[in-house]
Amino acid sequence: MEESRQRTKKIIAQNKKARHDYEVIYTVEAGIMLTGTEVKALRQNQCNLQDSYAAFPSKHDDTLYLLGAHISPYDFGNRENHEPRRTRKLLLHKKELERLKQAVHEKGLTIVALSLYFLGPYVKVELAVVRGKKLHDKREDSKRKDIEREIRRGDE
């Protein structure tokens, strides 16, 4: 008998500005290497993903790192507390890493962290390969959202 275990997803932080500033091409879920005090701080929702992105250190390296994510120091941490903005290694399958590396080397694409969440006992990061939006694209998006909002109001 196969028992299906569903892990609960608890969102810690989201980068709402990323969806506004960038056009999301596709998303990937990645694990993240953290220290004990970082996990404890995340359980207290002390995280900010604004201006965070993922990058490869060099063209020949197959390791992906999360840069710019701020995890506040744990309140009850001692001298073993972590650095808030340190670079953190991301855990992905080799095929996913190759796909991301190929996308980054294309013109104008980058990897941005969209959200950080607990999936059962594990901390996961939702990464997105994105292309920057132009000002007129942002205007079109806001017009489209206004129209959709008006249509929903008419239905009620």
C-alpha positions as CSV (number, residue, x, y, z in Angstrom):
1,M,0.0,0.0,0.0
2,E,1.3,3.4,-1.0
3,E,0.7,6.2,1.4
4,S,0.5,9.6,-0.1
5,R,2.1,12.2,2.2
6,Q,1.4,15.8,1.5
7,R,3.8,18.3,2.8
8,T,2.3,21.6,3.9
9,K,3.6,24.8,2.3
10,K,4.1,27.8,4.6
11,I,5.3,30.9,2.8
12,I,8.0,32.9,4.7
13,A,8.7,35.8,2.3
14,Q,7.7,36.9,-1.2
15,N,9.3,39.2,-3.6
16,K,6.3,41.0,-5.0
17,K,8.3,43.7,-6.7
18,A,10.0,41.1,-8.9
19,R,6.7,40.2,-10.7
20,H,6.1,43.9,-11.3
21,D,9.6,44.7,-12.6
22,Y,10.2,41.5,-14.6
23,E,8.5,39.2,-17.1
24,V,8.7,35.7,-15.6
25,I,9.7,33.2,-18.3
26,Y,9.7,30.0,-16.1
27,T,10.1,29.1,-12.4
28,V,12.1,26.4,-10.6
29,E,12.0,25.2,-7.0
30,A,15.4,24.9,-5.3
31,G,16.7,23.8,-1.9
32,I,18.9,26.2,0.1
33,M,21.9,25.5,2.4
34,L,21.3,27.3,5.8
35,T,22.8,27.3,9.2
36,G,20.8,26.5,12.3
37,T,20.3,30.1,13.4
38,E,19.0,31.0,9.9
39,V,16.3,28.4,10.0
40,K,15.3,29.6,13.5
41,A,15.1,33.2,12.2
42,L,13.0,32.0,9.2
43,R,10.6,30.3,11.6
44,Q,10.0,33.8,13.0
45,N,9.5,35.2,9.5
46,Q,12.6,37.4,9.6
47,C,13.5,37.5,6.0
48,N,13.5,40.0,3.1
49,L,13.9,38.9,-0.5
50,Q,13.8,42.3,-2.1
51,D,16.8,42.8,-4.5
52,S,17.8,39.1,-4.2
53,Y,18.9,37.1,-7.2
54,A,20.8,33.9,-8.0
55,A,24.1,33.7,-9.9
56,F,26.8,31.4,-11.0
57,P,30.3,32.6,-9.7
58,S,31.9,31.9,-13.0
59,K,31.1,30.6,-16.5
60,H,32.8,27.3,-15.7
61,D,31.3,26.7,-12.2
62,D,28.1,24.6,-11.9
63,T,27.2,26.0,-8.5
64,L,24.3,28.4,-8.1
65,Y,24.3,30.9,-5.2
66,L,21.6,33.2,-3.7
67,L,22.8,36.7,-3.3
68,G,21.2,39.7,-1.6
69,A,18.7,37.8,0.5
70,H,18.5,39.2,4.0
71,I,17.8,36.8,6.9
72,S,17.8,38.8,10.1
73,P,20.1,37.5,12.9
74,Y,18.3,35.1,15.3
75,D,17.2,37.0,18.5
76,F,18.5,34.4,20.9
77,G,21.6,33.6,18.9
78,N,25.0,33.9,20.5
79,R,28.4,34.4,18.8
80,E,27.5,31.6,16.4
81,N,24.9,33.8,14.8
82,H,24.9,34.1,11.0
83,E,25.8,37.0,8.7
84,P,22.4,38.5,7.5
85,R,23.3,39.0,3.8
86,R,25.8,36.1,3.2
87,T,25.7,34.2,-0.1
88,R,23.9,30.9,0.3
89,K,24.3,27.8,-1.9
90,L,21.3,26.6,-3.8
91,L,20.6,22.9,-4.3
92,L,19.3,21.8,-7.7
93,H,19.6,18.8,-10.0
94,K,22.3,18.9,-12.6
95,K,19.9,19.2,-15.5
96,E,18.1,22.1,-13.9
97,L,21.5,23.8,-13.3
98,E,22.4,23.4,-16.9
99,R,19.1,24.8,-18.1
100,L,19.5,27.8,-15.8
101,K,23.1,28.4,-16.9
102,Q,22.0,28.3,-20.5
103,A,19.2,30.8,-19.9
104,V,21.5,33.2,-18.0
105,H,24.0,33.3,-20.9
106,E,21.2,34.4,-23.2
107,K,20.8,38.1,-23.7
108,G,19.0,40.0,-20.9
109,L,17.9,37.0,-18.8
110,T,18.6,36.7,-15.0
111,I,17.5,34.5,-12.1
112,V,15.5,36.2,-9.3
113,A,14.1,34.7,-6.1
114,L,10.3,35.0,-6.0
115,S,9.5,33.4,-2.7
116,L,11.0,31.5,0.3
117,Y,8.9,28.9,2.0
118,F,8.8,25.8,4.2
119,L,7.8,22.6,2.5
120,G,7.4,20.3,5.4
121,P,10.7,20.5,7.4
122,Y,12.7,21.9,4.4
123,V,13.3,25.5,3.3
124,K,12.8,26.0,-0.4
125,V,13.3,28.9,-2.8
126,E,11.2,29.6,-5.8
127,L,13.5,31.0,-8.5
128,A,12.4,32.5,-11.8
129,V,14.2,33.1,-15.0
130,V,13.2,36.7,-15.9
131,R,13.5,39.4,-18.5
132,G,13.3,43.0,-17.4
133,K,10.2,44.9,-18.3
134,K,10.2,48.2,-20.1
135,L,8.2,51.1,-18.8
136,H,5.5,50.7,-21.5
137,D,5.1,47.0,-20.5
138,K,4.4,48.0,-16.9
139,R,1.8,50.6,-18.1
140,E,0.1,47.9,-20.2
141,D,0.0,45.5,-17.3
142,S,-1.5,48.1,-15.0
143,K,-4.2,48.9,-17.6
144,R,-5.0,45.2,-18.1
145,K,-5.3,44.7,-14.3
146,D,-7.6,47.8,-14.0
147,I,-9.8,46.4,-16.8
148,E,-10.0,43.0,-15.1
149,R,-10.8,44.6,-11.8
150,E,-13.7,46.5,-13.4
151,I,-15.0,43.4,-15.1
152,R,-15.0,41.6,-11.7
153,R,-16.9,44.4,-10.1
154,G,-19.5,44.2,-12.8
155,D,-20.0,40.5,-12.1
156,E,-20.8,41.1,-8.4
